């Protein structure tokens, strides 16, 4: 999965080196070399001051939102009417092997252009052990001349020019796959659509998905935008609405803004660490033209730049070598993150112009390290910039997955763990209060880009069957609802603003129990985290 937050203790181990251990990036030596070779180079002029502004009011009555889960063929959330958008990239097979490793020729949108002799191209639409999806009639359509095999559900269909097929799918037979067995190079099979039961072929979103989003006031698209795996840099490389699927480069921003307009929510996007300024400007331009003007647009540079498990952390540290921000590696990394955030926000402000009250300029922080938030906000000021909010992820329960806690946690009954989690909630709220002091001192809002329980094993604890069963049981316990309600009230009472849970729908595993729902079909009464979020939303009007 794309998201695996770790505790402060684990992060400190990743971000710092023990005495006598070499830093993988010899920061001091690299800085000395840069200083020696660039001492005469004038520093870049600071970004012009962007004045504080009065933001438009949130467009939704709810102060709670959610992160959407990553989009994969094996994930239980089905956002699109056309399920093919969720499919895995083409797999080459000769019919006797699962994957023969041969390249498949595709066009600019990812559709198969042709097959070599004996080759077939398979796309997995819904696929994964135990994955739930609706049984029923899936309406499949495509353009082009050739033949499609719908194994394992059954059925083969050939077409000349255009084709259609009613796929009567049953999860008991396995997943849903589309295999092109023949295609005409001058008229290749393309524009395949697999419309889920109950959806309109002319609609973009699955109505069942929209129904489970009701209540949330803000949607964050970190995973949809492939933020932690960002490789695109230029406008030409970004995902487009006509792409065959949205699992390769991410979901196009046009689709993201359309979802917020359709669901009636505010929008939170993440600018990839690899993006150049031209791509930032293009996305800002699309946002201004596409997102309805009454909707807030939260703009955050990357995601958890402080977190050493993600590539953007190493990226920022390497970039900070070229700066004179600090002689301390981690501080320089955080200051560079603030600098790039200011640059990104300045582009959005310029594009939106007099309409920039819609844009909430977000600076991502580390919940358990208020000092780093202060350092970054100080750098924002030095850059001549302004942010509107410092964002943190005040998870609770992190420490129970640490290796040093193994013996104690293995000996816990469920009731013991639920009682101990009350203290973990208090610890998280303590971080929140410290962060609020920093935010107030700098005149910015405190918001939560992520949050919720964090019961996940670290290192070899991830494979401990006793602890995994205990963590699963805790997430399914009615007591978890009580913890969440106390936690959310504590966030509100501490002065926190919008709170975005992580995440919407995801199956529990050793990689985390992030989903408020385990499936789109899970009843509210059987989903204590989702029930708590909806209860809080229904009983607590937006407070900020």
Secondary structure in CASP SS format (residue, H / E / C, confidence):
PFRMAT SS
TARGET T0000
AUTHOR 0000-0000-0000
METHOD secondary structure of the structure
MODEL  1
X C 1.00
X C 1.00
X C 1.00
X C 1.00
X C 1.00
X C 1.00
X C 1.00
X H 1.00
X H 1.00
X H 1.00
X H 1.00
X H 1.00
X H 1.00
X H 1.00
X H 1.00
X C 1.00
X C 1.00
X C 1.00
X C 1.00
X C 1.00
X C 1.00
X C 1.00
X C 1.00
X C 1.00
X C 1.00
X C 1.00
X H 1.00
X H 1.00
X H 1.00
X H 1.00
X H 1.00
X H 1.00
X H 1.00
X H 1.00
X H 1.00
X H 1.00
X H 1.00
X H 1.00
X C 1.00
X C 1.00
X C 1.00
X C 1.00
X C 1.00
X C 1.00
X C 1.00
X C 1.00
X C 1.00
X C 1.00
X C 1.00
X C 1.00
X C 1.00
X C 1.00
X C 1.00
X C 1.00
X C 1.00
X C 1.00
X C 1.00
X C 1.00
X C 1.00
X C 1.00
X C 1.00
X C 1.00
X C 1.00
X E 1.00
X E 1.00
X E 1.00
X E 1.00
X C 1.00
X C 1.00
X C 1.00
X C 1.00
X C 1.00
X C 1.00
X C 1.00
X C 1.00
X C 1.00
X C 1.00
X C 1.00
X C 1.00
X E 1.00
X C 1.00
X E 1.00
X H 1.00
X H 1.00
X H 1.00
X H 1.00
X C 1.00
X C 1.00
X C 1.00
X C 1.00
X E 1.00
X E 1.00
X E 1.00
X C 1.00
X C 1.00
X C 1.00
X C 1.00
X C 1.00
X C 1.00
X C 1.00
X C 1.00
X C 1.00
X C 1.00
X C 1.00
X E 1.00
X E 1.00
X C 1.00
X C 1.00
X C 1.00
X C 1.00
X C 1.00
X E 1.00
X E 1.00
X E 1.00
X C 1.00
X C 1.00
X C 1.00
X C 1.00
X C 1.00
X E 1.00
X E 1.00
X E 1.00
X E 1.00
X E 1.00
X E 1.00
X E 1.00
X C 1.00
X C 1.00
X C 1.00
X C 1.00
X C 1.00
X C 1.00
X C 1.00
X C 1.00
X C 1.00
X E 1.00
X E 1.00
X E 1.00
X E 1.00
X E 1.00
X E 1.00
X E 1.00
X E 1.00
X C 1.00
X C 1.00
X E 1.00
X E 1.00
X E 1.00
X E 1.00
X C 1.00
X C 1.00
X C 1.00
X C 1.00
X C 1.00
X C 1.00
X E 1.00
X E 1.00
X E 1.00
X E 1.00
X C 1.00
X C 1.00
X E 1.00
X E 1.00
X E 1.00
X E 1.00
X E 1.00
X E 1.00
X E 1.00
X E 1.00
X C 1.00
X H 1.00
X H 1.00
X H 1.00
X C 1.00
X C 1.00
X E 1.00
X E 1.00
X E 1.00
X E 1.00
X E 1.00
X E 1.00
X E 1.00
X E 1.00
X E 1.00
X C 1.00
X C 1.00
X E 1.00
X C 1.00
X C 1.00
X E 1.00
X E 1.00
X E 1.00
X E 1.00
X E 1.00
X E 1.00
X C 1.00
X C 1.00
X C 1.00
X C 1.00
X C 1.00
X C 1.00
X C 1.00
X C 1.00
X C 1.00
X E 1.00
X C 1.00
X H 1.00
X H 1.00
X H 1.00
X H 1.00
X H 1.00
X H 1.00
X H 1.00
X C 1.00
X C 1.00
X C 1.00
X C 1.00
X E 1.00
X E 1.00
X E 1.00
X C 1.00
X C 1.00
X C 1.00
X C 1.00
X C 1.00
X C 1.00
X H 1.00
X H 1.00
X H 1.00
X C 1.00
X C 1.00
X C 1.00
X C 1.00
X C 1.00
X H 1.00
X H 1.00
X H 1.00
X C 1.00
X C 1.00
X C 1.00
X C 1.00
X C 1.00
X C 1.00
X C 1.00
X C 1.00
X C 1.00
X C 1.00
X C 1.00
X C 1.00
X C 1.00
X C 1.00
X C 1.00
X H 1.00
X H 1.00
X H 1.00
X H 1.00
X H 1.00
X H 1.00
X H 1.00
X H 1.00
X H 1.00
X H 1.00
X H 1.00
X C 1.00
X C 1.00
X E 1.00
X E 1.00
X E 1.00
X E 1.00
X E 1.00
X E 1.00
X C 1.00
X C 1.00
X C 1.00
X C 1.00
X C 1.00
X H 1.00
X H 1.00
X H 1.00
X H 1.00
X H 1.00
X H 1.00
X H 1.00
X H 1.00
X H 1.00
X H 1.00
X H 1.00
X H 1.00
X H 1.00
X H 1.00
X C 1.00
X C 1.00
X C 1.00
X C 1.00
X C 1.00
X C 1.00
X E 1.00
X E 1.00
X E 1.00
X E 1.00
X E 1.00
X C 1.00
X C 1.00
X C 1.00
X C 1.00
X C 1.00
X C 1.00
X C 1.00
X C 1.00
X C 1.00
X H 1.00
X H 1.00
X H 1.00
X H 1.00
X H 1.00
X H 1.00
X H 1.00
X H 1.00
X H 1.00
X H 1.00
X H 1.00
X C 1.00
X C 1.00
X C 1.00
X C 1.00
X C 1.00
X C 1.00
X C 1.00
X H 1.00
X H 1.00
X H 1.00
X H 1.00
X H 1.00
X H 1.00
X H 1.00
X H 1.00
X H 1.00
X H 1.00
X H 1.00
X H 1.00
X H 1.00
X H 1.00
X H 1.00
X H 1.00
X H 1.00
X H 1.00
X H 1.00
X H 1.00
X H 1.00
X H 1.00
X H 1.00
X H 1.00
X H 1.00
X H 1.00
X H 1.00
X H 1.00
X H 1.00
X H 1.00
X E 1.00
X E 1.00
X E 1.00
X E 1.00
X E 1.00
X E 1.00
X C 1.00
X C 1.00
X C 1.00
X C 1.00
X C 1.00
X H 1.00
X H 1.00
X H 1.00
X H 1.00
X H 1.00
X H 1.00
X H 1.00
X H 1.00
X H 1.00
X H 1.00
X H 1.00
X H 1.00
X H 1.00
X C 1.00
X C 1.00
X C 1.00
X C 1.00
X C 1.00
X C 1.00
X E 1.00
X E 1.00
X E 1.00
X E 1.00
X E 1.00
X C 1.00
X C 1.00
X E 1.00
X C 1.00
X H 1.00
X H 1.00
X H 1.00
X H 1.00
X C 1.00
X H 1.00
X H 1.00
X H 1.00
X H 1.00
X H 1.00
X H 1.00
X H 1.00
X H 1.00
X C 1.00
X C 1.00
X C 1.00
X H 1.00
X H 1.00
X H 1.00
X H 1.00
X H 1.00
X H 1.00
X H 1.00
X H 1.00
X H 1.00
X H 1.00
X H 1.00
X H 1.00
X H 1.00
X H 1.00
X H 1.00
X H 1.00
X H 1.00
X H 1.00
X H 1.00
X H 1.00
X H 1.00
X H 1.00
X H 1.00
X H 1.00
X H 1.00
X H 1.00
X H 1.00
X H 1.00
X H 1.00
X C 1.00
X C 1.00
X E 1.00
X E 1.00
X E 1.00
X E 1.00
X E 1.00
X E 1.00
X C 1.00
X C 1.00
X E 1.00
X C 1.00
X C 1.00
X C 1.00
X C 1.00
X C 1.00
X H 1.00
X H 1.00
X H 1.00
X H 1.00
X H 1.00
X C 1.00
X H 1.00
X H 1.00
X H 1.00
X H 1.00
X H 1.00
X H 1.00
X H 1.00
X H 1.00
X H 1.00
X H 1.00
X H 1.00
X H 1.00
X C 1.00
X H 1.00
X H 1.00
X H 1.00
X H 1.00
X H 1.00
X H 1.00
X H 1.00
X H 1.00
X H 1.00
X H 1.00
X H 1.00
X H 1.00
X H 1.00
X H 1.00
X H 1.00
X H 1.00
X C 1.00
X C 1.00
X C 1.00
X C 1.00
X C 1.00
X E 1.00
X E 1.00
X E 1.00
X C 1.00
X C 1.00
X C 1.00
X E 1.00
X C 1.00
X C 1.00
X C 1.00
X E 1.00
X C 1.00
X C 1.00
X E 1.00
X C 1.00
X C 1.00
X C 1.00
X C 1.00
X E 1.00
X C 1.00
X C 1.00
X C 1.00
X C 1.00
X C 1.00
X C 1.00
X H 1.00
X H 1.00
X H 1.00
X C 1.00
X H 1.00
X H 1.00
X H 1.00
X H 1.00
X H 1.00
X H 1.00
X H 1.00
X H 1.00
X H 1.00
X H 1.00
X H 1.00
X H 1.00
X C 1.00
X C 1.00
X C 1.00
X C 1.00
X C 1.00
END
